[in-house]
Amino acid sequence: MSESEHIDGLWAVIPAGGAGTRLWPMSRRHSPKFLHDLTGSGQSLLRATWSRLEPLVGERMLVVTGAAHEDAVRAQLPMLGRDAVVAEPSPRDSMPAIGLAAAILERRDPEAVLGSFAADHVITDTVGFRRAVEESVVLARRGELVTIGIVPTHPATGFGYIRLGADLGVAGAPTGRRVDEFVEKPDVDTARRYLESGEYRWNAGMFVVGATTLLELLGQEHPEMVTSLRTIASDPRRMRDVWPTITKIAIDHAVAEPAAAAGRVAVVPASIGWDDIGDYASLGTLLGDDAVLAGHPGLRVIGSPSDVVAIDSCGLVATSGRLVALIGVENLVVVDTQDALLITTPARAQEVKQIVQQLTRDGRVELT
Amino acid sequence: MSESEHIDGLWAVIPAGGAGTRLWPMSRRHSPKFLHDLTGSGQSLLRATWSRLEPLVGERMLVVTGAAHEDAVRAQLPMLGRDAVVAEPSPRDSMPAIGLAAAILERRDPEAVLGSFAADHVITDTVGFRRAVEESVVLARRGELVTIGIVPTHPATGFGYIRLGADLGVAGAPTGRRVDEFVEKPDVDTARRYLESGEYRWNAGMFVVGATTLLELLGQEHPEMVTSLRTIASDPRRMRDVWPTITKIAIDHAVAEPAAAAGRVAVVPASIGWDDIGDYASLGTLLGDDAVLAGHPGLRVIGSPSDVVAIDSCGLVATSGRLVALIGVENLVVVDTQDALLITTPARAQEVKQIVQQLTRDGRVELT
């Protein structure tokens, strides 16, 4: 299969949800991170996700997003047909979103394999990504729930991990392994052990699975959800009354962990420059030399470099048109937006979420 | 003399000039620091200067400012008569400004004693200030050029110093001393020696002197300037053609230093909570407990406290209506204005001037 060919029968599902509160104030409730060009790449994360997937699946794509974001998604992806965007009336976490996509796709193509790839992740190695997806599809066609497991580059505590099991020895999927177990986000010592052992991969939440297989696995623990999802898929007018009754649950808990325990999950390990841009520390490490402010080796700018004037300073600055002047400050994260300014450090970047929570508690939701 | 009585024959001269570039972006070329309420006191520095002087001199006041600021000065001090504000066509430093005031005042009152007090300084002890001015006036009536010398509270390197000479032993001015010498801003070791010796006072640029005495002293080194200033005072229409020919020079160099060398300068030492608010480090130390953000002992806010949300942070934040969120940052100076944001530390606060210089070099004068 060449690099430009579509992968037979593969449908890309793009869950475009999540508030990205740890990336406030760039990411907002009404304008979440997938709609933004966080990395200065010239395209939003959603659009970059489309660009990455189009060579693999052509028009076989389904974006599942919140009703509040449907117009923005369609505006950023005008090449998608009417049926390629599904709007959830309310957020129900990842299982209902991906499950609904599966129920819709099995009606369009009973042999459909879906690959679920979040709208707000970054992958820099598209060749490696295609290779991993191709292997995953081979395994999915054999009835596996397949996850792409990222080879860790550092002892991250912000991701869940996957413990590798036996080689599967399947032709066309030479790197495929059994998943022994999904494990929760570790503390840093545990993360170091995982990294040193070489037996763990990051759980990036990328799943490749037959649409009908996914619903079958879901049905083992949540048969009522499968019924609900198939009801909506067969008659979209039922969305309004059925969707609110569906359990809010992540695909990891609903399907991946129980299926792993039953020995039905495979993993294709991959080193593909993946990141979920969980916070500003993560975003800072993603920015390349292009973002470095001329004459200031340690200072990276998102936005216009002419907005920043600095003396002896380093860190990450996101601008929005106002001048930002820095003197003698080190390793700061500065995010300047029209109505809110954030100043923190990479080490404290996770706590941005608490600012959003406090603003919400204080009734200042217009700022969240 | 009671605390509410005016001091006979004393005229307050208020030089309202200087760009305050080290307080950028609060202070701007077109809106210098004396027009701002930097300390959150509820009145601008200029207005606070008026409030401090009015009990001493009543309506005997003269503000000398740049033509560009005349309207703003009159708007902030509407109680002043038309003749109480003099506009310089171009900046010529402090000697021509105060000298012109002297030339104007000697025509109004040949016995006039003028006290020159900058529009952008802070004095917290008004009782001590009155006492120092009263003693100074006694000495000025004897023909002295009198300066009020501030008792140093720390080894400041940002001020010039005054070396004390012999007690003058003048009735009505018990603390008056001869000035042996004015010395330039010292390095920190020298400043420490000055502080320990007890024989030095800060030169706060506050002079009390007979109007005619000042012109006589000025005439010894700059007779042509005296002629020019008296020409303008007698016919204000000559301002336009004469002012541009006047030498640009500070009163310290033009008069105070030569007069000290000639043994004609007296000093009245005073501890009056004086500060020239030279930079944000200085401003930070001036803000009292009122400015502390509730629940954040080390964090002081200029502007609305509700504009700041913080976790584990300390420093100084000046807001202008946008939300400022701080997480885990220590000892920062953050100044947020409509079109420019400054982030620095107290230790680097002097370098704000360099940012303004760079913006000027880059042709971005609209931001300066």
Interface residues (C-beta under 8 A of the other chain):
Chain A: P25 V309 I311 D312 R322 L323 V324 A325 L326 I327 G328 V329 L332 V334 D336 Q338 D339 A340 L341 L342 I343 T344 T345 A347 R348 A349 E351 V352 Q354 I355 Q358 L359 R364 L367
Chain B: P25 V309 I311 D312 R322 L323 V324 A325 L326 I327 G328 V329 L332 V334 D336 Q338 D339 A340 L341 L342 I343 T344 T345 A347 R348 A349 E351 V352 Q354 I355 Q358 L359 R364 L367
